[in-house]
Amino acid sequence: MSGDRLFLLKPGFADAAHPGRFFICPHCNAIEGLLASFPGLATQIEVHRLSFAKPRNEIVDVLGEQHQSLPVLVFDQSQPVPEDASIANGWRFIDSSERILRYLADRYTFPYVHQ
């Protein structure tokens, strides 16, 4: 298995600013849909679903407090990393859902998003 780690918000989260409502992250949900549609391919990456509330310690421990926005994909550093990856705390990552979807297609043979 690859060491690539994908961090998403758990779907159906509550936000104290909007009591009585539950939410999804539209950026994470696009990725969740891909993972659900191709469960065999989804086993190739490590997926972590985090709570909406901050601090999101699991990602803070990796990238630092300033990088808690999700989704984010942290790369296995023993494999080639895309040139456009950002870096924090010595880890390379991408945090654009569009870029994550393209990477999953390029690296793991998920279908590409049609434009």
DRENGUSE-44172 format. One record per residue (C-alpha): x, y, z; residue number from 1. Coordinates in steps of 0.001 Angstrom, whole numbers, plus 500000, padded with zeros to 6 digits. Each point is the difference from the previous one (the first is absolute). Layout:
BEGIN
<r <X; Y; Z>; NUM> ...
//
This chain:
BEGIN
<r <500000; 500000; 500000>; 1> <r <501123; 503527; 499275>; 2> <r <500826; 502369; 502798>; 3> <r <497887; 502738; 498393>; 4> <r <497561; 501282; 502625>; 5> <r <496752; 501712; 499112>; 6> <r <498296; 502135; 502654>; 7> <r <496301; 500817; 499599>; 8> <r <497269; 501469; 502190>; 9> <r <497583; 497381; 501333>; 10> <r <496735; 500474; 498083>; 11> <r <496966; 501026; 502029>; 12> <r <501834; 502313; 502386>; 13> <r <498445; 502601; 502277>; 14> <r <501114; 503618; 500171>; 15> <r <499320; 501833; 503278>; 16> <r <499365; 503167; 497974>; 17> <r <496952; 498282; 498424>; 18> <r <498265; 497969; 502732>; 19> <r <497716; 497191; 498900>; 20> <r <501520; 499690; 496529>; 21> <r <502407; 497438; 498611>; 22> <r <502445; 500622; 497179>; 23> <r <502329; 498504; 497437>; 24> <r <503090; 501637; 498575>; 25> <r <499407; 500377; 496244>; 26> <r <503718; 499618; 499290>; 27> <r <500340; 496856; 502110>; 28> <r <496702; 498623; 498722>; 29> <r <501244; 499929; 496399>; 30> <r <502882; 497807; 501163>; 31> <r <497705; 497883; 502219>; 32> <r <497823; 499322; 496947>; 33> <r <502997; 498751; 498034>; 34> <r <501161; 497779; 502871>; 35> <r <496499; 498536; 500425>; 36> <r <499621; 499371; 496268>; 37> <r <503298; 498117; 499755>; 38> <r <500509; 498252; 503361>; 39> <r <502620; 497621; 498621>; 40> <r <502196; 502896; 498943>; 41> <r <499344; 501854; 503255>; 42> <r <501849; 497295; 501947>; 43> <r <503262; 501204; 498451>; 44> <r <500154; 503146; 502129>; 45> <r <499690; 500721; 503688>; 46> <r <496832; 502045; 500655>; 47> <r <499478; 501947; 503213>; 48> <r <496639; 501632; 500702>; 49> <r <500307; 502794; 502536>; 50> <r <497501; 501917; 502089>; 51> <r <498958; 503500; 499002>; 52> <r <501067; 501509; 503338>; 53> <r <503455; 501509; 500220>; 54> <r <502672; 499333; 500859>; 55> <r <500102; 496991; 497696>; 56> <r <502885; 498428; 501863>; 57> <r <500629; 497157; 497568>; 58> <r <500862; 502401; 497160>; 59> <r <501557; 502605; 502326>; 60> <r <502461; 497327; 501148>; 61> <r <501110; 499554; 496384>; 62> <r <499800; 503416; 498322>; 63> <r <499632; 502448; 502879>; 64> <r <497198; 502191; 501309>; 65> <r <499823; 502254; 496944>; 66> <r <499083; 497074; 497687>; 67> <r <496711; 498697; 501457>; 68> <r <497809; 500659; 496958>; 69> <r <498773; 496833; 498362>; 70> <r <500224; 498120; 497704>; 71> <r <503748; 499480; 499964>; 72> <r <502142; 497196; 498623>; 73> <r <503390; 499450; 501652>; 74> <r <502436; 498143; 497775>; 75> <r <501961; 496852; 500634>; 76> <r <503457; 501520; 499802>; 77> <r <501593; 496799; 498766>; 78> <r <498162; 500445; 496665>; 79> <r <500288; 502786; 497416>; 80> <r <498034; 503087; 501060>; 81> <r <498354; 502431; 497560>; 82> <r <501968; 503181; 499414>; 83> <r <497040; 502179; 500980>; 84> <r <499805; 498532; 503526>; 85> <r <500256; 502317; 502981>; 86> <r <502216; 499261; 502992>; 87> <r <499466; 500364; 503772>; 88> <r <501920; 498441; 502893>; 89> <r <502061; 498055; 497456>; 90> <r <496915; 498367; 498407>; 91> <r <498881; 500567; 496404>; 92> <r <496244; 500372; 499459>; 93> <r <497198; 501291; 497787>; 94> <r <496847; 501602; 501351>; 95> <r <497853; 500683; 496950>; 96> <r <497193; 497495; 499432>; 97> <r <500397; 500402; 496236>; 98> <r <503729; 499296; 500217>; 99> <r <499444; 497055; 502378>; 100> <r <497504; 498448; 497565>; 101> <r <502458; 500386; 497117>; 102> <r <502809; 498473; 502067>; 103> <r <497833; 497007; 500952>; 104> <r <499291; 499408; 496305>; 105> <r <503644; 500423; 498963>; 106> <r <501462; 497848; 502757>; 107> <r <497328; 497445; 500912>; 108> <r <497979; 499674; 496779>; 109> <r <496800; 501514; 501391>; 110> <r <497930; 501483; 497172>; 111> <r <500756; 503597; 499046>; 112> <r <497440; 502739; 500600>; 113> <r <498546; 500960; 496616>; 114> <r <500277; 503691; 499197>; 115> 
//
